[in-house]
Amino acid sequence: MRTHAIFLVSSHSSTTVSLREHCTTCPEQSFFARGEHTMSVPMSLFGDNRARLVNRLKITTGVPTKGAFVVLQGGEDVPFNDTDVNYEFRQESFFQWCFGVEEPGCFGALEVASGISILFFPRLPAEYEIWCGKLSTLAEFKSRYGVDEAYYTDEIADVLEKKNAELLLTLHGQNSDSGLFSREAKFDGIERFNVNNTILYPEICECRVIKSPLEIQVLRYVIKLSSDAHKVVMQSIRPGMTEFQAESIFKHHIYFVGGCRHVSYTCICGTGHNASILHYGHAGAPNNRVLQATDMCLFDMGGNYCGYAADITCSFPANGKFSKAQKFIYNAVLKARNAVIEAAKPGISWTDMHLLANEVMLTCLKEGGLLKGDVKEMIEVGLNETFQPHGLGHLLGLDVHDVGGYLEGCPTRSKKPGIRKLRTARTLQPGMVLTVEPGCYFIDSLLDSALTDPDKSKFINADVLSSFRGFGGVRIEDDVLITETGVENLTQVPRTIEEIETWMAEGKK
């Protein structure tokens, strides 16, 4: 029996700590890993995913299984402009979910009736070995990725014809967050086959919404690793540093300690007024401000391991001590987060959780003198969107905003202010992994709009609000697993004011 240990490395010690043992009776089992100290992800994870997909296609779609094949196209190398240099490759997410393949330019097929898995790899020239290393044989690829068969991509049509393929199910669907369409498989000779591009997308998305036990293990790993990285940043940060130095500390930890070559999205390291920019850190605002002692930091960063994403936000004072105003806003957001963690469970609407968070936070803002009047009436006129313009959270998995938010048959996106930005309105189910991320932002354009709107301005104490101009924002974002009875919070960072101040003080010793 071959045994692989799954590890994390403590940020305060060079000691490697075993989290659990993964054992397999199959001596040929292959693993994704980034060193002895990182998690070993068995290729059986992707085999399980493929089995779930073909079973779902058999049960829910009515597709005649004889001669039906799922065909997926993997990601391609992307050149930097017109040069011979490529961006670091990241596999296309649906292809990663099915096969876990690290190379670009590949295709995969699944026979629906039997579940037989086939990978197709580019036929590379001998010169490849000079520049990029040893060429793998098809037998080596087959063993490495735990599939039944392996061929070259110039053989796809011939292989499928020999297998009497009568129907190819290709991927074509619109992502409800980006509005972009998934990439549909295209290969030489595809015109010989009957192709259906409408059946597969909703079924594979629904499979991705509910995580398998092995997927949850990987998510635990990358979320714990990202939690530790946030904690290192919190103890390292000092006034006078730049925002990008915080970003670099985070990236170093997840890569050096945990083997994450990639982050799951552009790191957001907003301080002061920058913390009011929801997706700060982009090319036009590249995390380059110098921290001031009175700043509130809002750092939203997550590692990516074996394709799986973490997404965590920590908010804390740059000098390690909360001011009275910072305590007021932070505790309002924390109370909203706590209410959702306590209430969320299977059968509960995510929209209701969003509105619960809004109601709790606005109530706290009212109690602190920033707002006045009836909280439910505030929500009715959309004042909740003034202070929290984003949704409560989103599905999390291979994509940071994972697929499945608004599939056919699920609740549709609302157009009502206050809930129209939700990335999903689904009813919670066991096995879902989501972010819970209430926030309170002081965004000048939204504040100005609210103050000139009589339906909203009547709830605002303008003199108090003026003192928060330039404050930035607070967001608390946890990655959670929906269990049979409620919520398991996978994120492990200091959250109360007392915990944060104590943790940051220890970093100054």
N, C-alpha and C positions, 0 to 999 in steps of 0.2 A: 504494500500500500504506500502510495506516495503522499506525503503530507506537506502542505504549504501553509505557513503562518501568515496571518494578516496583521500588519503592524502599524502603529503610529509612533512617532518620536516626540517625546515631551519637549516643549520649547525651553524648559529650564534645566535640561539634563541631556547628556549624551546617551543615556540609557534607552535602549529600544524596548518598548512595552508591547507585549502581545495582547491583542484585543480578542481574538478567537482563532480557532484552528479550522481550516477548511480541508477536509479530507475527501479523497475520491478513490474509489476502487478501480478506476480506469487508469492504467499506467501510461496511456498515451495522452492523457488530458493535458491541454496546453493552457497557458496563462498569459495575461497581460500584466506586466509589472515594470517598475522603474528602479529596480535595485532591491537588495535584501531587506531594506528598511521600509519599503513601500508595500501597499496592498497588492496581493496577487488576485487578479480577477479571472476566474475560470471561463474558458470559452463556452462552457455549458450554459452560462448566462444567456448568450446569444442563441444557443440551441433551444433553450426554453422559450425565448421570445418567438423564434420561428414556429415552434410547436403551437404556441398560443394563437399565432396568426392563422395558421392553416386550419386549426380547429374552429376558430371563429368564422372563417370563410365558409366552412362546411355547414355550420349550424345556422348562421344568420342571413346568408346572402342568397341561398338557393342556386348557387353556381353549380352547374354539372361538373363534378370533380374530375371525371375522366378527360384527360387531355388538357386540363387547365393548369397554367403555370403563372406564378407571380414573377415578374421580372423588374428588378431595380437597378438603377445606375448609380454608382458611387460618385464621389466628388473628383474634381480635376485639379491639377496644379494651376495656380493663378499667377501669371507673370506680373512683375512690377513694371507697369507701363509697357514700353517696348523693349525692355532689357531681357537679358538671359538669366535674371535673378527672379526667383519666385517667392511669394509670401509663404510663411510657414503653413504647411498643409493641415487642414482640419477636415475630417471625414464628414460627408453629408449625413445628416442625423438619422434619417430613415434607414439608410444603408448601414450605418453604425449599429442601430438598434437590432438589425437582423443578423449582421455578420461580424461586427467588431474588427473589421479589416483596417489596417493602418496605411496601406498603399493607395495612391491615387489611380484613377483611370480604370477601375474595376467594374464588373457587373456581377449580379447574383440572380439566381433563379430558384424557386421552390415549386416542386410538384405538389399540387394541392391534395391529390388523392393519397399519396404515399408519404408526403413530408420530406422527400429526398431533397437535399440541399446541394446546390452547384455554385461554384465560384469561377469567374472568368477573369484572367489577369492579362495585362498587356504583354505582348511578345517583344521583349526589349532586346536591343542589339548587344553584341558581345562587348562593345566599347563601354557599356554601362559599368562594367566591373572596374574600369580604370578610374572613373569619376565618383561612383556612388557605392561601390562595394559588390560583394559576391551576388551573382544572380541565383535566386531560389528556383528549384525545380517545382513542377506542378505537384509532385508527391510531397515535397516539403510544405508547400502552401496548404495542401489538403490536410496534412497533419497539424500544422500550426493553428489553423482556424477551425478545426474540428468539423469539417463538412464532408459530405459523402463523395463528391466528385470535384475535380478541378480541370479546367481547360484554358485555352487562350481566347482573348476577346474576338479574334478573327474567325473563331469557330462557333460563335453563338448560334447563328441561324442553322448551321448544319447539325449541331448537337440537339437543338430543340426539334428539328424535323425528324431525326432518328428516334426521338422519344415520343413521336406522334403528338406533338403539341398542337392542340386545336384552338385554344383560347389563351391569349396572353393578357394578364391583368397588370397594367402599368399604372404608375402613380401620377395623378394630376388633381391637385386641389389647392384652394386658396387659403393661405394663413390668415386667420382672423385678426392678428395683431399688425402684421406688416402690410397686408393686402397683396403680397407677392404669391406667386404660384410655385408649387414644388416642381422639381425637375423630372420630366417624364423620360423614361428610358427610350433611347433611339440607338439602333445599331444597324449595320449593313445587313440587308436581307429581312428586316422586320416586316416589309410589305408582303412577305409570303404568308403571314399569319393573320388570323382574326384577332384584333386588339380591342380591349375594353379599358378605357381610362377613367371610368366613373365609379366602379365598384370598390376598388382597393383603398382609396384615400380615407374615407370615413372609418373603415374597419381597422386599418392599421393605427390610425389616430386613437381610436377607442382603446386598442390594446396598450398604447403608450400611456394613456391616462392612469391606468391602474398598474402600479409597480409590482414586479415579482419580488420574492424574498431576496434573491441575489442582487437585483437592482437596488433594493433598499440598503443592502450592505455597502454597496459602492457609494451611494448617497450619504450614508452615515460617515464613511471615511472622509469624503471630500468636504462635507459640512463641518466635521470635527477639525480637520486640518485648517479650513478657512477660519473657523472660530479661534483657533490658536494663533493664527496669523494676525487677526484683528487684535487679540490681546497683546501680542508683541508690539504692534503699532501703538496701542494705547499707552504702553509703558515707555515707549521710545520717543514719543512726540514731545516737542518743546516749542515754546514761542521763539520765533526767529528762524525756524525751519521752513522749508517750502512744502507746499501740498504734494509735489511730485516725490519728495523724499519719503513721505508716508506711503505713497503708492509703491515705491521701490522696495521698502521694507516688507510690505505685504507680499509682493511678487517673489522676493528672495526667499521668504519663509516657505511659501507653498511649493516652490520648485526645489530648493535645497533640501528641505525636510521631507516633503511629501511626493515629489516627482511630478508636480503639475507644470508642464511646459506652458500651458495656456491659462489665461483667465477666461471666464465665461462671457464677459462683456467688458467694455471700456471702464476702467476703474473711475469711480466718482469720489474725489477727495475735496469736498467743498468746505471752505471755512469762511466765517463772517457772512457777508452778503452772498457769496458764491454758494453757500449752503441752501439758498432759496431756489437754485437752478436745478430742476429735477434730474436732468441728464447732463450735468456739468462734467467736464473732463474730456470733451470732444476736441477735435483739432483746433477749433477756434477759441477754445478756453481750456488749455491743456494742463490743468492742475498746477499752475505756476505762481500762485499767490504766496506771499510770506505770511506765516501765522502771527497773529497778534495775541497778547496775553488774554484779552477779553473775548476772544473769538469762541463761538460754538463750532465744533467740527462735526461734519456729517460725512462719514466715510462708508461708501457702498461698494463692496468688493467681494468677489467670489472666485475660488479656484475651479479648475476643470480637470477631472481625472477619468481617463478611459472614455471620454466623451460626456461624462455626467457632470452637472453643474451645481455649484453652491451659489447662494445669493443672500448676503448678510449685510445689514446696515447697522453701524454703531454711531451714536451721537454722544458727544462728551465735550467738556470745556478744554481748551488748549492748555490752560495752566493747571488742570487737574482739580480745580475747585469750582463748584457750581455757584453762580451768583443767584440772587433772589429771583430775578426774572428768568434765568435759565432753569432753575428748579421748577418754577411755575409751569412753563411750557413743557418741559421734559416729563413731569409727573402727569400732566394731562394726556400725553401720548402713551405713556407707560400704562396708565389706567385703562385706556382704550384697548391696548394690546392685551392686557390681562383679562379683560372682559371677553374678548374673542377666544383666547386660549381656553378659558373656562367653559364657554358655551358651545364651541364647535364640536360636532359629532356627526356620525352618519345620519342622513335624513334631513339635515339642516340646510337651508338655502344659503349660498355664499353671499347673495345680495343682502339677506337679512343680517349676516355677520358684518358686512360693510356698514350698513345703517346703524347697527349696534355700536360699532366703533365710533362712528360720527356722533351719535347721540351722547355717548360717554364723554368724548373729548370736548364737545361744545358745552356740555354741562359744567365741566371743569373750568373752561374759559369764562363761563358766566359766573361761577362761584368766585373766580379770581378778579372779577370786575372788568374784564375785557369786553364781555357781551352782556346783554340784558334782554329780558323778555322770555317768551315761551320757546323752548328748544325745538319741539316738534314743528312749530311754525317756521323756525329758522330753516329747518331741513326742507320744509315744503317749498320755500322760495329759493332753495339752492345755495344757502349760505355755507353749507358744509363743503361745497366745492371751492369756495373762496379760500378756505384754510387747508383743505386737503383735496387738491385738484386731481389726484391720482386714485386708482382703485385700491381696495384693501390689500390685494395680493393677486397671485397668479399661480397656475400650475407650474411645476418645476420638474425637470428631468434631464433629457439630453439637450434640450434648449432651455435657456434661462427663462424665457416665456414659452413654456412647453405647449405643444399642440393639444387640441381638443377643447378649447375654451367655448367655442360656439359651433359645435357640430349640429347637423340636422337632427331634429328630435329633442335637442336640448333647449332651455330657455334662450331667447334671442336677446341681443344687446339692446338695452333701453336707450331711449333718446332723452330721458329726463335728466336735467342738471343734478349733479350730486351722485349719480350712479352710472352715468353714461360712459365713464372711463374704465369701468370694470372690465378686466380681461377675460372673465368668465362669470356666468350667473348660474352655474350648475348646482345641483344638490350634492352635498358631500357624500363620498363613498369610502369604505375602508380600502386602503392601498393607495389613495391619492396622496401626493406630496405637493404642498403649496407653500407660498410665502404668506406670512401675516405681517403686514407692514403699514400700520397707521402712521400718519405724519401730520405735522402742523407747520405750515410754511407762511412766510410773510413776503409775498411776491407783489411788488409795487403795482404792476398793471392790474392784478386781480383786486388788490385793496382799493385802488382808485376807482375801479368799475363798481365795486360794492358800495363805496361811499357816495357815488352819484346815483345809485339805484334806491329809490325811496322804500321799496319792498325789503331791501337788505339793510340799508343804513340805519333804519330805526332800531335794529338790534345791536348796533355797534356803539361802544363808548369811544368816540373819535379821539379824545384826548389821551386815553390809555393806549389806544392802538398806535398813536403817533410815536410813542416811546419804543415801539418794537420795529420801526422802520430800520432796515439794515441788519436786523437780528439774524436773518438767514432762515434756518428751519431746523426741525428735529424730526427724524424718522427712526423708528425702531423696527427692524426687520428680522424675523425669525423664519427658519425653514422647518416646517412641521409635517408630520405623518399623521394622516387620519387613521385611527385604529377602530376596532369594533365598538369601543365604548367612548371614544373622545379623541384627544389630541396627544401625541408624543412630540415634544419640542426637541428637535435634533440639534439645535444651536446651543452652544455652551460658552457664553460670554457674560461678563458682569452686566447686570441690567438695572438694578436699583441705584439711586444716587449714592447711597452708602457703599455699595459694592464697587462702583466705578471709582469713587474717590480713594477708597482703600487700595484698590488694585493699582491705580496710577501712582499713588504715594510710594508703593513698594518699588516701583520702577526707578524712583529717584534716590533710593538708598545706595 
